[in-house]
């Protein structure tokens, strides 16, 4: 089994990773725009985007770990049989 994890990753993991990166990116862009236009309220608008993006990233780590544990258990069963 020499496949890269990304090739065999479940779709939920991929959506969580890209969703997290996208939300974090949107938050950073809003903060930069707020800094350039000197509107501090945009910083507070961007914080939830970054927070939800980081939570989505953490959820993707959990999904990845669960998938790897499941694959390891299946490999153990195959090797015992």
trRosetta pair geometry for C-beta under 8 A, 3 or more apart (Angstrom, degrees):
i j d omega theta_ij theta_ji phi_ij phi_ji
1 75 7.7 -86 -2 -100 150 128
3 7 4.9 -114 -178 73 107 128
3 8 5.1 86 117 -27 139 119
4 7 4.8 95 65 -1 84 104
4 8 7.6 167 85 7 48 86
5 8 6.3 -79 -152 54 36 90
5 9 5.6 58 151 -60 74 98
5 64 7.4 44 170 -149 136 110
5 68 7.9 -23 -127 -82 123 103
6 9 5.4 -30 -137 -3 31 123
6 14 7.8 90 -154 -93 77 102
9 13 4.6 -103 175 76 111 136
9 14 5.8 125 108 -50 122 91
9 64 7.1 -30 -132 -109 109 87
9 67 7.0 94 -139 109 61 168
10 13 5.1 101 63 1 77 102
10 14 7.5 -149 99 -2 44 87
10 63 6.8 -115 61 167 119 114
10 67 5.7 -157 -6 -95 113 140
11 14 5.5 -57 -150 38 41 111
11 15 6.1 39 155 -19 73 105
12 15 5.8 -54 -146 38 31 110
12 16 6.2 31 156 -19 65 108
12 63 5.6 -143 109 -147 106 149
13 16 5.8 -58 -148 37 28 110
13 17 6.3 26 156 -19 65 108
13 60 5.5 99 -153 -153 65 86
13 63 4.5 -168 -88 113 82 126
13 64 5.5 97 -132 -70 131 76
13 67 6.7 -53 -49 -11 139 148
14 17 5.9 -55 -146 36 30 110
14 18 6.3 16 161 -6 66 110
15 18 6.2 -62 -142 46 27 101
15 19 5.7 29 160 -21 65 114
16 19 5.8 -55 -138 40 25 112
16 20 6.1 27 160 -20 61 109
16 56 5.2 -168 -166 179 74 85
16 57 7.5 151 150 -92 91 24
16 59 5.2 -124 -154 96 137 101
16 60 3.6 175 110 -76 119 94
16 63 6.0 137 24 14 154 146
17 20 6.0 -59 -150 36 24 110
17 21 6.4 19 156 -13 62 108
17 56 7.8 -179 -81 138 16 98
17 57 7.0 64 -122 -116 53 65
17 60 4.6 119 -64 -145 71 162
18 21 5.7 -54 -143 40 33 109
18 22 6.0 35 157 -21 66 109
19 22 5.7 -57 -145 38 28 111
19 23 6.3 23 160 -15 65 108
19 53 7.6 -158 132 -122 64 66
19 56 4.9 -114 100 -177 101 154
20 23 6.1 -56 -143 38 27 105
20 24 6.2 24 159 -15 63 110
20 53 4.7 110 -164 -170 57 64
20 54 6.9 103 -158 -80 107 14
20 55 7.6 -157 -113 70 105 45
20 56 3.4 -163 -76 93 90 105
20 57 3.8 148 175 -53 156 73
20 59 7.8 179 -64 44 126 93
20 60 6.2 -106 -5 -7 141 130
21 24 5.9 -59 -146 40 28 110
21 25 6.1 31 155 -21 65 109
21 53 7.0 125 -63 -163 8 112
21 57 7.5 95 -53 -80 62 104
22 25 5.7 -56 -147 36 29 112
22 26 6.4 30 155 -20 64 104
22 53 7.3 -156 71 -116 48 111
23 26 5.6 -50 -146 34 33 112
23 27 6.4 35 153 -19 64 105
23 49 5.1 -158 -180 -174 82 76
23 50 7.3 175 134 -88 87 23
23 52 5.3 -86 164 92 155 96
23 53 3.4 -166 90 -75 100 95
23 56 6.4 107 29 17 135 140
24 27 5.7 -54 -151 36 32 113
24 28 6.4 31 153 -18 65 105
24 49 7.2 160 -94 138 24 84
24 50 5.5 65 -127 -128 65 63
24 53 3.4 -180 -50 139 75 155
24 54 6.6 94 -86 -51 114 66
24 57 7.5 21 -37 -35 135 125
25 28 5.8 -54 -148 36 32 109
25 29 6.3 32 154 -19 66 106
25 53 7.7 162 6 -126 55 155
26 29 5.8 -55 -148 36 31 111
26 30 6.4 31 153 -19 65 105
26 46 7.8 -165 123 -137 69 86
26 49 5.1 -109 92 -175 101 143
26 53 7.8 172 40 -61 90 134
27 30 5.8 -55 -149 35 31 110
27 31 6.4 31 153 -19 65 105
27 46 4.3 118 -158 -178 71 88
27 47 7.0 100 -153 -84 122 12
27 48 7.7 -162 -103 73 119 43
27 49 3.4 -179 -71 93 96 109
27 50 3.6 -166 131 -51 164 79
27 53 6.3 -128 2 2 129 136
28 31 5.6 -53 -149 35 34 112
28 32 6.4 32 153 -18 66 105
28 46 7.4 131 -55 -175 16 133
28 50 7.0 97 -49 -88 68 109
29 32 5.7 -54 -148 37 32 110
29 33 6.3 32 153 -18 66 106
30 33 5.7 -53 -146 38 31 111
30 34 6.2 34 153 -20 64 107
30 42 5.5 -152 167 173 88 100
30 45 6.0 -112 165 96 141 101
30 46 3.7 179 88 -87 119 110
30 49 6.6 106 19 30 138 150
31 34 5.6 -55 -148 38 30 113
31 35 6.4 30 153 -20 64 105
31 42 6.9 167 -104 123 33 96
31 43 5.6 60 -123 -114 82 69
31 46 4.6 -139 -53 86 81 169
31 50 7.9 22 -32 -44 128 132
32 35 5.7 -53 -148 35 32 111
32 36 6.3 27 155 -16 65 107
33 36 5.8 -57 -145 39 31 108
33 37 6.1 6 163 2 67 113
33 42 6.2 -106 90 165 89 158
34 37 6.3 -67 -136 51 25 94
34 38 7.9 83 167 -99 55 3
34 39 5.1 -98 -144 74 75 80
34 40 6.7 94 170 -112 116 19
34 41 7.4 -147 -137 67 124 46
34 42 2.8 -162 -88 77 119 123
34 43 5.2 -164 113 -46 157 67
34 45 7.6 163 -69 42 137 105
34 46 6.9 -124 -5 -15 137 129
35 38 7.4 21 -173 -77 29 43
35 43 7.8 74 -57 -71 77 102
37 42 7.4 71 61 -3 113 150
39 42 4.8 73 98 -10 102 108
40 43 5.5 -34 -170 15 57 118
40 44 7.5 50 143 -10 71 96
41 44 5.7 -53 -161 36 49 109
41 45 6.5 52 142 -22 71 103
42 45 5.2 -51 -147 36 42 116
42 46 6.2 41 154 -22 69 105
43 46 5.9 -58 -150 35 29 109
43 47 6.9 44 152 -38 62 97
44 47 5.8 -33 -148 8 36 118
45 48 7.6 -60 179 26 36 99
45 49 7.9 26 137 -9 63 110
46 49 5.4 -59 -162 37 53 116
46 50 6.2 45 148 -18 81 105
47 50 5.8 -58 -147 39 35 108
47 51 6.1 35 156 -20 68 109
48 51 5.4 -55 -141 40 34 114
48 52 6.1 29 163 -15 69 106
49 52 6.2 -57 -145 39 25 104
49 53 6.2 28 154 -21 61 111
50 53 5.5 -56 -147 37 30 116
50 54 6.4 29 156 -18 65 104
51 54 5.9 -56 -149 36 29 107
51 55 6.4 28 153 -16 64 107
52 55 5.5 -52 -146 39 35 114
52 56 6.3 39 152 -22 66 103
53 56 5.7 -52 -149 34 31 112
53 57 6.6 34 151 -19 63 103
54 57 5.5 -49 -151 33 36 115
54 58 6.5 36 151 -18 66 102
55 58 5.6 -51 -148 36 35 111
55 59 6.4 37 151 -20 65 104
56 59 5.5 -51 -147 36 34 114
56 60 6.5 38 152 -22 64 102
57 60 5.6 -52 -151 32 32 113
57 61 6.9 36 150 -21 63 99
58 61 5.6 -47 -155 29 37 113
58 62 6.8 37 148 -16 64 101
59 62 5.5 -52 -154 36 38 113
59 63 6.4 39 149 -19 68 103
60 63 5.4 -49 -145 37 37 113
60 64 6.2 40 154 -21 66 103
61 64 5.7 -53 -147 36 31 112
61 65 6.4 32 154 -18 64 106
62 65 5.8 -54 -146 37 31 110
62 66 6.3 31 156 -19 65 106
63 66 5.8 -54 -147 36 30 111
63 67 6.3 28 155 -18 64 107
64 67 5.8 -57 -149 37 30 110
64 68 6.3 28 155 -18 66 107
65 68 5.8 -56 -146 37 31 109
65 69 6.3 31 156 -18 66 105
66 69 5.9 -55 -149 36 30 110
66 70 6.4 31 153 -20 64 107
67 70 5.6 -54 -149 35 32 113
67 71 6.4 29 154 -16 65 106
68 71 5.7 -55 -147 39 32 109
68 72 6.3 33 154 -20 66 105
69 72 5.7 -55 -147 36 31 111
69 73 6.4 32 155 -18 65 104
70 73 5.9 -54 -150 35 30 110
70 74 6.5 29 152 -17 64 106
71 74 5.6 -53 -147 37 34 112
71 75 6.3 35 153 -20 66 105
72 75 5.6 -53 -146 36 33 112
72 76 6.4 37 153 -22 64 102
73 76 5.6 -50 -149 33 33 113
73 77 6.6 33 153 -18 64 104
74 77 5.8 -54 -151 36 33 111
74 78 6.5 32 151 -18 65 105
75 78 5.7 -53 -148 37 34 111
75 79 6.3 30 155 -18 66 106
76 79 5.8 -58 -145 37 30 107
76 80 6.3 28 157 -18 65 107
77 80 5.9 -56 -146 37 30 109
77 81 6.4 26 157 -18 64 110
78 81 5.9 -61 -147 36 30 108
